[in-house]
Amino acid sequence: MEDSNLQKARKLLEDLTKGVAGSEFEILTSKGLKVITARKGFFLCHFVVPDGLLDQNGNWQAGAIATMIDNLGAVAVYSLGGPPKVSVDFSVSYFSTAKFQEEVEIEAKAVKEDGKLMAHVVEIRRKSGGELIAIGRQWMASPGQSESSSSKL
């Protein structure tokens, strides 16, 4: 039987891709995302870059990439221990671009650290050839952490 937090994380991601949950931009950036593999702390997805997420040069917008990284990383964290409480650090490194209708593979991995923080790493690669497009890293306070302890981070 699938873990309850994993079920809830999958449902949240499905709702996001269907436009049922999330902000307008989160929904726009996730539309068409396909989950290939999902297990506790790990999601593998495929995504075809749509026209509405391109910059003036025809590349997948950096902000849309960052939103995708944030969303998938948070879902991976959710699958480990419930919804994350707050982000305490977030960074994205860009290595390449993706164009309209290009298919990418997105891998999100999350881990718990000392029961206080959870971290995720999300890699986006070109599906054909595996060229790295971006890597995102984020630390989040865990759901059980109190307000006073999260302010000390």
Steps between C-alpha positions, in 0.01 A plus 500: 500500500624848412600726789240765597740794454605367159134469398431856613811632322401326174146637531632853555719473191213359292271782618767753406540359148120496455462858623303403813762618756775762515547853376432594138876504423561164673218348297627653175855376560385145589238440230588186307745364758495118501606297804708200389611371841396601851620359828578643844746784450528454122309615192598455135295697249498592132395840371465650153576874501185686385480825305367704796819451705751638250711815537561751220776275358277192482656330804317351799478793746737485796219593740281218368790257548549622859128460570508144363800422723327649805175310436657160432746533787220590741299199382802272558539646850126458563528131410754452782318664788205720413480848354815711551464792739728768359792536259819613670733489198442462124745516212495412131796458266431522125723317254307492172164589347199312369290609203132476405372140483827360638451212745688512828543254785465632854630306799417616852669342803431592862666400827439569870775653709491452879118522504524881479565576136421331174697556184431436138702501182324524165685437172354591163658333197431491131325166445692439179867483589466579871661846487458682831272805481469600866552380857302636792572452870274593786488460878162500670393492865322175576127492582551417870743784568373777727496868406767584758740234378454592132588864579838381634602347165 
